[in-house]
Amino acid sequence: MKTIRLVNLALLTLSMAILLGASDKKVADSQHKWIEVYQKQKNIPFPEAMLMNREQEPSLKKGFVSLYNGKNLDGWAPYGGHCTFEAKGNSIVGTTVPGSPSTYLSTLKDDYTDFIFTAELKWEVDGNTGCMFRGQVKEENGKQTVFGPQAEMEADSKKRFWSGGIYGQSCGGWYYPLWLNAHEKARQAVDYKDWNRITVKAEGRVVKTWINGVPAAHWTNDEFLKGFFSLQIHSGKKGSIHFRNIKVKEL
């Protein structure tokens, strides 16, 4: 009898885990409107097929190299537009220029493969931004196009809260939107009045992100395996973002 009870308890535990897992994979009630917006997008994943990041954020203390020297923008170059970037003390400040395409301040080193990348961002003026990783750039007819995966940092005005999700910049759109029930903590992790930390860990085809230490994305890909990092300032009428503690640990 005791053995039967133990078996029944194990089956109940397994059933609950399956049900909870199924609930995690459902699109949250607050996010349903975005299904219609993105249902025809090339890259958009099926919610039930999305992988979950349940890992603790990697340690950010040892083995990192700063990508900003605190003095100037040596080692960086802007691609894609003419929004401005300035070295201001311990921060790089990017500002929207009306009429300019989105602009990407990018590392001149363009062969980062496996790494832990982290940066802190703070909105001075609300606007869309993000950190590209394994980025690429191409030129056609005198126009630069930056493309590749980006750890998104969404404007507060969007009211969607997908910061930490992964967007395919100029290559098909969202790879990993934060629209599931399982992403609720990540959607609540951003403080728009303070600094916010984005962390990206890439090993081979597996990429994971964290927003202020909260697990966010878990994405796999076979296309973007090497490239540069970029700080994005989006096109628009206004927006100003500070970036600091920009560093990487190659694995």
GUMARVO-778470 format. One record per residue (C-alpha): residue number from 0; x, y, z; residue in three letters. Coordinates in steps of 0.25 Angstrom, whole numbers. Layout:
+------+-------+-------+-------+------+
! resi !     x !     y !     z ! resn !
+------+-------+-------+-------+------+
!  NUM !     X !     Y !     Z !  ALA !
...
+------+-------+-------+-------+------+
//
This chain:
+------+-------+-------+-------+------+
! resi !     x !     y !     z ! resn !
+------+-------+-------+-------+------+
!    0 !     0 !     0 !     0 !  MET !
!    1 !    11 !    10 !     4 !  LYS !
!    2 !    18 !     7 !   -10 !  THR !
!    3 !     5 !    10 !   -17 !  ILE !
!    4 !     3 !    23 !   -10 !  ARG !
!    5 !    18 !    27 !   -13 !  LEU !
!    6 !    15 !    23 !   -28 !  VAL !
!    7 !     2 !    32 !   -28 !  ASN !
!    8 !    10 !    43 !   -22 !  LEU !
!    9 !    21 !    43 !   -32 !  ALA !
!   10 !    10 !    42 !   -43 !  LEU !
!   11 !     3 !    54 !   -37 !  LEU !
!   12 !    16 !    62 !   -36 !  THR !
!   13 !    20 !    59 !   -51 !  LEU !
!   14 !     6 !    63 !   -55 !  SER !
!   15 !     7 !    76 !   -48 !  MET !
!   16 !    20 !    79 !   -54 !  ALA !
!   17 !    15 !    76 !   -68 !  ILE !
!   18 !     3 !    85 !   -65 !  LEU !
!   19 !    12 !    96 !   -60 !  LEU !
!   20 !    21 !    95 !   -72 !  GLY !
!   21 !     9 !    96 !   -81 !  ALA !
!   22 !     4 !   109 !   -74 !  SER !
!   23 !    18 !   115 !   -75 !  ASP !
!   24 !    18 !   113 !   -90 !  LYS !
!   25 !     5 !   120 !   -92 !  LYS !
!   26 !     4 !   135 !   -97 !  VAL !
!   27 !     1 !   144 !   -85 !  ALA !
!   28 !   -12 !   151 !   -85 !  ASP !
!   29 !    -5 !   164 !   -86 !  SER !
!   30 !     2 !   160 !   -98 !  GLN !
!   31 !    -8 !   154 !  -107 !  HIS !
!   32 !   -10 !   167 !  -116 !  LYS !
!   33 !     5 !   165 !  -120 !  TRP !
!   34 !     1 !   151 !  -127 !  ILE !
!   35 !    -7 !   158 !  -137 !  GLU !
!   36 !     4 !   169 !  -140 !  VAL !
!   37 !    15 !   158 !  -142 !  TYR !
!   38 !     8 !   146 !  -147 !  GLN !
!   39 !    13 !   148 !  -161 !  LYS !
!   40 !    27 !   151 !  -157 !  GLN !
!   41 !    38 !   142 !  -163 !  LYS !
!   42 !    45 !   139 !  -150 !  ASN !
!   43 !    34 !   139 !  -140 !  ILE !
!   44 !    34 !   126 !  -131 !  PRO !
!   45 !    23 !   117 !  -128 !  PHE !
!   46 !    20 !   120 !  -113 !  PRO !
!   47 !    20 !   105 !  -109 !  GLU !
!   48 !    34 !   103 !  -116 !  ALA !
!   49 !    41 !   114 !  -108 !  MET !
!   50 !    52 !   109 !   -99 !  LEU !
!   51 !    53 !   115 !   -85 !  MET !
!   52 !    65 !   121 !   -78 !  ASN !
!   53 !    65 !   116 !   -64 !  ARG !
!   54 !    80 !   118 !   -61 !  GLU !
!   55 !    86 !   128 !   -51 !  GLN !
!   56 !    92 !   140 !   -57 !  GLU !
!   57 !   107 !   137 !   -59 !  PRO !
!   58 !   117 !   143 !   -50 !  SER !
!   59 !   122 !   157 !   -55 !  LEU !
!   60 !   134 !   159 !   -46 !  LYS !
!   61 !   146 !   152 !   -52 !  LYS !
!   62 !   152 !   151 !   -66 !  GLY !
!   63 !   145 !   163 !   -73 !  PHE !
!   64 !   151 !   173 !   -82 !  VAL !
!   65 !   145 !   187 !   -82 !  SER !
!   66 !   140 !   191 !   -96 !  LEU !
!   67 !   140 !   206 !   -92 !  TYR !
!   68 !   153 !   213 !   -88 !  ASN !
!   69 !   146 !   224 !   -80 !  GLY !
!   70 !   152 !   235 !   -89 !  LYS !
!   71 !   148 !   234 !  -103 !  ASN !
!   72 !   142 !   225 !  -114 !  LEU !
!   73 !   154 !   218 !  -118 !  ASP !
!   74 !   151 !   204 !  -122 !  GLY !
!   75 !   137 !   208 !  -127 !  TRP !
!   76 !   131 !   213 !  -140 !  ALA !
!   77 !   117 !   217 !  -143 !  PRO !
!   78 !   109 !   210 !  -154 !  TYR !
!   79 !    96 !   212 !  -161 !  GLY !
!   80 !    92 !   226 !  -158 !  GLY !
!   81 !    97 !   239 !  -151 !  HIS !
!   82 !    91 !   239 !  -137 !  CYS !
!   83 !   101 !   244 !  -128 !  THR !
!   84 !   110 !   236 !  -118 !  PHE !
!   85 !   119 !   244 !  -108 !  GLU !
!   86 !   129 !   239 !   -97 !  ALA !
!   87 !   124 !   246 !   -84 !  LYS !
!   88 !   132 !   241 !   -72 !  GLY !
!   89 !   129 !   227 !   -69 !  ASN !
!   90 !   117 !   226 !   -79 !  SER !
!   91 !   115 !   226 !   -94 !  ILE !
!   92 !   103 !   235 !   -97 !  VAL !
!   93 !    95 !   233 !  -110 !  GLY !
!   94 !    85 !   242 !  -115 !  THR !
!   95 !    74 !   242 !  -126 !  THR !
!   96 !    76 !   251 !  -137 !  VAL !
!   97 !    63 !   254 !  -144 !  PRO !
!   98 !    63 !   249 !  -158 !  GLY !
!   99 !    75 !   239 !  -156 !  SER !
!  100 !    73 !   224 !  -158 !  PRO !
!  101 !    76 !   216 !  -146 !  SER !
!  102 !    91 !   217 !  -142 !  THR !
!  103 !   100 !   206 !  -136 !  TYR !
!  104 !   112 !   209 !  -129 !  LEU !
!  105 !   120 !   197 !  -132 !  SER !
!  106 !   133 !   190 !  -127 !  THR !
!  107 !   144 !   190 !  -138 !  LEU !
!  108 !   147 !   176 !  -133 !  LYS !
!  109 !   137 !   168 !  -141 !  ASP !
!  110 !   140 !   154 !  -138 !  ASP !
!  111 !   134 !   151 !  -124 !  TYR !
!  112 !   129 !   137 !  -124 !  THR !
!  113 !   127 !   131 !  -110 !  ASP !
!  114 !   126 !   141 !   -99 !  PHE !
!  115 !   118 !   147 !   -87 !  ILE !
!  116 !   115 !   161 !   -90 !  PHE !
!  117 !   109 !   171 !   -80 !  THR !
!  118 !   105 !   186 !   -80 !  ALA !
!  119 !    97 !   196 !   -72 !  GLU !
!  120 !    87 !   205 !   -78 !  LEU !
!  121 !    79 !   217 !   -73 !  LYS !
!  122 !    69 !   225 !   -81 !  TRP !
!  123 !    71 !   240 !   -80 !  GLU !
!  124 !    60 !   242 !   -90 !  VAL !
!  125 !    51 !   230 !   -93 !  ASP !
!  126 !    54 !   223 !  -106 !  GLY !
!  127 !    57 !   209 !  -112 !  ASN !
!  128 !    71 !   203 !  -111 !  THR !
!  129 !    78 !   191 !  -109 !  GLY !
!  130 !    92 !   183 !  -110 !  CYS !
!  131 !    95 !   176 !  -123 !  MET !
!  132 !   104 !   164 !  -122 !  PHE !
!  133 !   110 !   156 !  -133 !  ARG !
!  134 !   106 !   167 !  -142 !  GLY !
!  135 !   109 !   169 !  -157 !  GLN !
!  136 !   109 !   181 !  -166 !  VAL !
!  137 !   108 !   182 !  -181 !  LYS !
!  138 !   109 !   194 !  -191 !  GLU !
!  139 !   100 !   195 !  -203 !  GLU !
!  140 !    99 !   207 !  -212 !  ASN !
!  141 !   106 !   215 !  -201 !  GLY !
!  142 !    96 !   211 !  -190 !  LYS !
!  143 !   101 !   203 !  -178 !  GLN !
!  144 !    92 !   193 !  -172 !  THR !
!  145 !    95 !   187 !  -159 !  VAL !
!  146 !    88 !   173 !  -157 !  PHE !
!  147 !    88 !   162 !  -147 !  GLY !
!  148 !    83 !   158 !  -133 !  PRO !
!  149 !    80 !   169 !  -123 !  GLN !
!  150 !    77 !   168 !  -108 !  ALA !
!  151 !    66 !   178 !  -108 !  GLU !
!  152 !    64 !   189 !   -98 !  MET !
!  153 !    50 !   195 !  -100 !  GLU !
!  154 !    45 !   209 !   -98 !  ALA !
!  155 !    35 !   210 !   -86 !  ASP !
!  156 !    25 !   217 !   -96 !  SER !
!  157 !    24 !   203 !  -103 !  LYS !
!  158 !    17 !   197 !   -91 !  LYS !
!  159 !    21 !   183 !   -95 !  ARG !
!  160 !    33 !   181 !   -87 !  PHE !
!  161 !    41 !   172 !   -95 !  TRP !
!  162 !    55 !   177 !   -90 !  SER !
!  163 !    64 !   165 !   -91 !  GLY !
!  164 !    57 !   158 !  -102 !  GLY !
!  165 !    65 !   156 !  -115 !  ILE !
!  166 !    61 !   164 !  -128 !  TYR !
!  167 !    67 !   160 !  -142 !  GLY !
!  168 !    71 !   174 !  -147 !  GLN !
!  169 !    69 !   175 !  -162 !  SER !
!  170 !    68 !   160 !  -163 !  CYS !
!  171 !    54 !   157 !  -161 !  GLY !
!  172 !    49 !   162 !  -147 !  GLY !
!  173 !    47 !   156 !  -134 !  TRP !
!  174 !    55 !   143 !  -131 !  TYR !
!  175 !    51 !   143 !  -116 !  TYR !
!  176 !    39 !   151 !  -111 !  PRO !
!  177 !    36 !   152 !   -96 !  LEU !
!  178 !    22 !   149 !   -97 !  TRP !
!  179 !    20 !   136 !   -89 !  LEU !
!  180 !    15 !   134 !   -75 !  ASN !
!  181 !    29 !   129 !   -72 !  ALA !
!  182 !    34 !   143 !   -75 !  HIS !
!  183 !    26 !   151 !   -65 !  GLU !
!  184 !    38 !   153 !   -56 !  LYS !
!  185 !    46 !   158 !   -67 !  ALA !
!  186 !    36 !   168 !   -72 !  ARG !
!  187 !    35 !   174 !   -58 !  GLN !
!  188 !    50 !   175 !   -56 !  ALA !
!  189 !    53 !   188 !   -63 !  VAL !
!  190 !    54 !   201 !   -55 !  ASP !
!  191 !    52 !   213 !   -65 !  TYR !
!  192 !    57 !   223 !   -55 !  LYS !
!  193 !    70 !   216 !   -52 !  ASP !
!  194 !    82 !   207 !   -58 !  TRP !
!  195 !    78 !   194 !   -64 !  ASN !
!  196 !    88 !   182 !   -67 !  ARG !
!  197 !    87 !   174 !   -79 !  ILE !
!  198 !    95 !   161 !   -79 !  THR !
!  199 !    97 !   152 !   -92 !  VAL !
!  200 !   104 !   138 !   -91 !  LYS !
!  201 !   107 !   132 !  -105 !  ALA !
!  202 !   113 !   118 !  -106 !  GLU !
!  203 !   112 !   112 !  -120 !  GLY !
!  204 !    98 !   113 !  -125 !  ARG !
!  205 !    92 !   115 !  -111 !  VAL !
!  206 !    89 !   129 !  -106 !  VAL !
!  207 !    83 !   133 !   -93 !  LYS !
!  208 !    80 !   147 !   -87 !  THR !
!  209 !    77 !   153 !   -73 !  TRP !
!  210 !    71 !   166 !   -70 !  ILE !
!  211 !    76 !   171 !   -56 !  ASN !
!  212 !    79 !   157 !   -52 !  GLY !
!  213 !    66 !   151 !   -56 !  VAL !
!  214 !    66 !   140 !   -67 !  PRO !
!  215 !    60 !   145 !   -80 !  ALA !
!  216 !    63 !   139 !   -94 !  ALA !
!  217 !    68 !   125 !   -98 !  HIS !
!  218 !    70 !   125 !  -113 !  TRP !
!  219 !    77 !   115 !  -122 !  THR !
!  220 !    83 !   119 !  -136 !  ASN !
!  221 !    92 !   114 !  -147 !  ASP !
!  222 !    94 !   127 !  -154 !  GLU !
!  223 !   100 !   137 !  -146 !  PHE !
!  224 !   112 !   131 !  -139 !  LEU !
!  225 !   122 !   142 !  -140 !  LYS !
!  226 !   122 !   158 !  -141 !  GLY !
!  227 !   123 !   171 !  -133 !  PHE !
!  228 !   116 !   177 !  -122 !  PHE !
!  229 !   107 !   190 !  -124 !  SER !
!  230 !   100 !   200 !  -115 !  LEU !
!  231 !    87 !   204 !  -123 !  GLN !
!  232 !    81 !   218 !  -123 !  ILE !
!  233 !    68 !   216 !  -131 !  HIS !
!  234 !    62 !   226 !  -141 !  SER !
!  235 !    52 !   235 !  -136 !  GLY !
!  236 !    49 !   249 !  -132 !  LYS !
!  237 !    55 !   248 !  -118 !  LYS !
!  238 !    63 !   239 !  -109 !  GLY !
!  239 !    76 !   239 !  -101 !  SER !
!  240 !    82 !   227 !   -94 !  ILE !
!  241 !    94 !   225 !   -85 !  HIS !
!  242 !   103 !   213 !   -86 !  PHE !
!  243 !   113 !   209 !   -75 !  ARG !
!  244 !   121 !   196 !   -70 !  ASN !
!  245 !   121 !   191 !   -84 !  ILE !
!  246 !   130 !   179 !   -83 !  LYS !
!  247 !   132 !   165 !   -89 !  VAL !
!  248 !   138 !   152 !   -85 !  LYS !
!  249 !   142 !   143 !   -96 !  GLU !
!  250 !   140 !   128 !   -94 !  LEU !
+------+-------+-------+-------+------+
//
